Amino acid sequence: MDGRTFEKEQRMETKLYVGNLSYDTTEDSLRTAFTQAGTVISVDMIKDRYTGHMKGFAFVTMNSAEEAQAAIKILNEKSLDDRVIKVNIARPREERPQGNSYRR
């Protein structure tokens, strides 16, 4: 394993998937909730590219793998903005074929 692969795996361990978010949840409220577990590096709220509306999930990057595990323990299956959220380690993004998949 080269240095870049190891570095990428280390970063992936600190990135969390947060699902079942309320459409009322904001980046600030999500950051505040995860700060209970440690330092939040970034919050990426996923929005529909055409409408701009929240899709109901986000990715939160914590400062370390230990803090990410603490966030899971503290927040997984807990209520945030009247919704029970799901928090777990983010999986690597699956490669999708490029180009138009529509065929006549």
N, C-alpha and C positions, 0 to 999 in steps of 0.2 A: 504494500500500500504506500503510495507516495504521499508527500506532505499535504498536497492540495486535497486529496481524498479524505485524509484524516481530519483536516481542518473543516471540510464540508460536513463530515459526520458529526463533529463536535458541535458545529453551529446548529445542525438539524436537531440534536438532542435538546437544545434550548428553545426551539420553536414549538409553540403549542397551537393545536387546533382548538377553537372554541366554537361549539355548535349550539343550535337551538336558541340563538339570541333573539331578543325582542327587537322589532323594527324601531323601537324607541331608544334602544341602547346607543350611546354615543361613544366616541373614541375616548373621551375624558372619563366617562363612568367605567369603562372597561379598564383603562389604565389605573384608575383609583382602586378598583377591586383587586387587580393583580399585584399592586404595590404592597399588599398585605404579605406577599410571599417573597418579595425582594425587589431588585432593580429591574424595571421594564425598559428594554432597549427600544422596542418599537411595537406599534399596534397597527395592523393592517385590516381595516374593515372592508369586506368584500362586497362590491356593489355591481349591479347589472350594468354592463357597458352601454346598453341602449337607453335604459330608463333612469339610471343613476340611483335606483332604489336599493336599499340593503338587501342582501340575499339571505341574511340570518346566520351568517358565520363570519369568523375572523381568525387571524393568526396573531398571536402575541409572542414576541421574542423576549425571553428572560436573560439575565446576565450570565447565568450558569446552569448546568444540568441539575444541580442541587436545588436551586431556586425554582426551576421548572417543576421538579418533583413536588416541592412544597406547595406550589400553586395548584397542582392536581389534587393533592390531599385536602387543601383548604377549600377549593372552589368546585371541584367536580360534583355534579348532581346537587348543587346548591342553587338557591333562587337569586336571580339578578334581574331587576326590572320586571318582576312578576312572571319570570320564565325559569324553569329548571334547566340550567346549562350543562353541557357536556364538555369536559376539558381533558385532552390527552395529547401525547407527543405527536407532532405533525409527521406524517409520512412524506417521503420524497414525492414530488410531482411526477405523475405518470406521463410518459411521452405520448403525444397525440400526433397523428398524421397531419402534415401540413397541406394546405390547399382546400379546395372546395370539394366536399364529399357528396354534393348533390349531382346526380346523374340522370339523364333522360332515358 
